[in-house]
Amino acid sequence: MKRLISFLAAALSLAAPSCGELFDTPAAVTGIEIRFADDWSAPARASASLPDTNDFILTVRNAAGDLVFEGSYGSAPSTLTVAPGTYTVSAQSMRFSEPRFDAPCYGDTQVAVVLKGQTARVQLSCAQINSGMRLKVGTTFREAYPDGQLHLRCNEGRLPYAYGESRTAYFLPGTVSLLLSQGGSEQLLLTRTLEARQVLVLGLGASTREGVSGIEIQVDTARRWLSEEVRIGGGADEKESAYGVGEVAAHAGESGVWVYGYIVGGDLTSTKCSFVPPFSSRTNLVLAAKSSVTDRSACISVQLAKGDIRDALNLVDHPENLGRQLYLKGDIVAAYYGLPGLQALSDFEWK
């Protein structure tokens, strides 16, 4: 029976409400009742073949981490007798620990507290728990790097990705990097952070002077599919391909690139900055993705060296610049006053 992943894993009827609605049962045994719900169905836009719930790998561990039960859901007893205590109940459609092709993994984990002489059940809805990436290698990229070899790398390992590969690679949620090997050297092309249920479709093309990179996000009821076009080779040396504030940290070390954002403050130190006038320092700014940001950790730092750019942008002489959006061209550094930042500015333009 193929169904959307949803299962019942037991918990005490007085367990935390976030685990789901709890039901009193007449049984006087101390235990955990496990069963699948009968009222769930696959969403209309589900694009993956859903696994048989009877084949789910079910595990139950006590508070010390000791294994109480492990096996398929189909082989599990209707009520698992346990001693009073706290238990972690998990179910997964497969064992998944390193990157693999065509391996969407479904499941969930909940904690149940069981008291003496009580048995209860809780309904738990599950979803895809890993993330994925699919590459679409364009003609311009193939022509620019005819002998190249692409790899996708995460903390758990790496996968070679041939130019003609059409499968989706799956990873544990986290950071995934795209690498290009050619002529005995390896180059980091980009890094993306993916959450559970996100599948990024990434189009690759060589850098050209025509067109503008675009981002399109399409939400699926089963999985969140992202589509993004990326130009490789030219970096953000043109305003049309400028990095947003959220991308700056991943591109530390790049020189002469464009970044865009809103001026939200200044008077930056290693621990704080000011978001409201009057300002006292002409030597720095902070940029954010929105003009309303007042959280230092959501900003990037900008060094204003002595010269025309400082004279035009600093908030001491120009408090009216606060909240304005602009492009800045310079060198990205991993940290300036403790934040990812931009130094050695060579140009700017109001947006």
Secondary structure, DSSP 8 states (H G I E B T S, - for coil): -B--SEEEE---TTS-GGG--EEE-S--S-EEE-B--SS----TT--S---BGGG-EEEEEETT--EEEEEEGGGS-SEEE--SEEEEEEEESS---S-EES---EEEEEEEEE-TT-EEEEEEE-EE-SEEEEEEE-HHHHHHSTT-EEEEEETTEEEEE-TT--S-EEE-SEEEEEEEEETTEEEEEEEEEE-TTEEEEEEEEE--SSS---EEEEE-SSSEEEEEEEEESSTT-SGGG-EEGGGGGGGTT--SEEEEEEEEEE---SS--B-SS----SSEEEEESSTT---GGG-EEEE--TTHHHHHH-TTT-GGGTT-EEEEEEEEEEEETTEEEEEEEEEEEE-
